[in-house]
Amino acid sequence: MSKSFFISDIHFGLQADHEENIKVERFRQLSGIISKEGGALYMVGDMLDYWMEFHHVIPKHFSRFFCLLEGLVRQGIDVHYYAGNHDFYLGDYFSSSLGVHTWYGMRESVIGGKKFVIAHGDGLDRSDIGYRFFVKFVRNRFNLSLLSTLQPDLAIAIMRYLSRLGRKHGGSNIHREADFLLQHADTMAGTNDFDYFVCGHSHLRSHKKLSNSHSEYINLGTWIDGEYPYGVFDGRTFSLEQL
């Protein structure tokens, strides 16, 4: 079978121009690998550091990334995008214009005969009331429609501000979030028969066996620290690789 590729937490639009250029070039490199070896790409949230969809405007910061995505789709790669806490609400652009499947929350998929549970990782902690309120606000269609009527630079500035709020909320809790995600996967494995739990969100790359000795936990890490990890499933095993 063709390989399936997994990435998360690139956060395009977050860093200085030279760092953004490196990330784009690394994604171009990965796109070349996927074109040759892959059949699917799963983007597990926070590919963008913020996103605001307009009727007639596309933020220029992401244009090269979008071109690479469209190129993959045109080559027959099945591309999936799981919204993260910084992507907010993906709207229709990805599905209608780029041909990318968009998803929210945690979903189960069968890939190569193996059962995957895929989630960015945000929102799984039901006790985090502040975050749940934040998500309801930024994914509310009425609020988004109001933002889309503003001058684009102003609307994008607001989305960047909201993104910084989300980072401030979660930035000091990275290790707690990583522990929570691992524990959540381990608890799920006790009642739900799956092979792989794949997530991002905490930015801490990890690949561990769960306590049932069968299921595996994979956190895909991030591209904002000068490393460029990605996951590969070849139909038999899942591995974490580096560009």
Helices and strands as residue ranges (DSSP letters): E 3-7, H 17-37, E 38-43, G 60-62, H 63-74, E 78-82, I 93-97, E 101-103, E 107-111, E 114-118, H 129-138, H 141-148, H 152-171, H 174-189, E 196-199, E 206-209, E 216-219, E 229-233, E 238-242
